[in-house]
Amino acid sequence: MNILLSSPLAIHHTPTIETPKPVNNRIPKGILSRPLPTPELDSDNNKIFHLIIQNGLTKDQTIDFLKFRQFYYSMWGNIVKIFRILEKLMNNYLVPIALINGER
């Protein structure tokens, strides 16, 4: 689950990634030699849910939220606990809006 936070108080750190240096004019194996990932099929898009916590409250009447709830019905109690923790976190740090990418 990916969470995007929007707050004037948020500190954004961008990690730096060093690329491997060529040895003997050869590119070392690893990330650079891997094939590109294939895009997901459109049929997988029905498992992508965009959820919102705004002003410390989950927007629980959106279509995506209702589909998310129906899809994860069997484990909904545990998911509700996570949402309550996130809502409390958003309130404590005065985050006005959090966008949650609820994939699978």
N, C-alpha and C positions, 0 to 999 in steps of 0.2 A: 504494500500500500504506500503510495507516494503522497506526501503532504507538502503543499506549497503555502507558505505563510506570507502575509503582507502586513508589515508594521513599520512605522517610522523608527521603532526601537530595535528592529532586527539587525543583526550584524551578519553580513554576508562574507564568507571566506571562500575563495576560489583556490582549490588545491592546484599546485603545479605538477605536471607530469613530465618527467624527462624522457625523451625518446632515446632508444639505445643507439650508441655510436657505431658506425660501420667498422668492421675489422677486416683489413686487407681488401678494401673496396667492396665488401659484401655486406648486405643488410642482414643483421642477425634474425634468426627465426623467433617468432613470438607474435605479438600483436600485429605487426606490419605484414606478416605472411599469412594471416588468417583470412579466409574468404568473408565477404560481406554477409551479414545476416539477411535471410530472406524475410520480406515483410509478412505480417500476419494476414491470414485470410479474412475477408469481410465477415465471414460467419463467426469469427472470434470477437467482432465488435459488439455483439450483443452481450458480452461478458464484461464490458468496460462501463464503469459507473462513475459519474462525476458528482461528488458529494460536497456540500458546503456547510461550514460552521461559521455563522456570522454573529458578531457581538456575543460570543459565548454560547450560542444556541444552535443546535443542528437544524438545518432546514429539512424537516422530516416529511414534508408534503410534496416534494418535487417528484417528478416522474422517475428520475434516476434513483432517488432514495427508495421509493416504493419497489422498484424492480430489484434493487440491491437487497432489500429486506426479504423479498420473496425468494430470490436466488439462494440466500444464505439462511433460510428459515430454520434449518436443523441446528445451527449453532448461534442463533440470534442472541441468546442471553449473554454469551461471551463478547459478542460484538457491541452490545449496548454498554457493557462495562468500559470498553475501549473508548467509545464515544463520550461517555461521562468524564473519563480522564482527560480526553482532548479538550472538552468544553471547559473544564476547570483550568487547564493549562492556558487556554486562550484568554480566559478571564484574568488569571494571575499576571500575565504578561501584556495585557491590553492589546491583544492582536485583534484587529477589527474583522478580518475575514481569513478563513483557511479553506483552501481548495484541496479536496482529497481525491486522488485518482485511485478509485477502488477497482483495480483490475483483478479478476479471478480471485 
